């Protein structure tokens, strides 16, 4: 799985296509979708959802969904916004709460992301 984690972090979809893995398996408490969301890798997220049937609403051991992981990483960076847009388009639950109890919409200061979550 180390190769798959590396590929997810680095946006290497072609490497992921070469590997055999369960996209819903947790590695250190997180799925590959969480890893891709951490790094703003929208193409990897799309591949994992479309081709590997990854659970778009997976929750990691820190109680973070893939969507919340992308929200936390965003800080105005377009690559994270692309992840958020894709996840919402594919039906990610945007009504959840962060581990601290705040809503997803209150977990960002970015007006564009707030609009997507509304």
ABEGO torsion letter per residue (X at the ends): XAAAAAAAAAGBAAAAAABBBBAABBBGGBBAAAAAAAAGBAAAAAAAAAAAGBBAABBBAAGBBAAAAAAAAAGGBAAAAAAAAAAAAAGBBAABBBAAGBBAAAABABAAAAAAAX
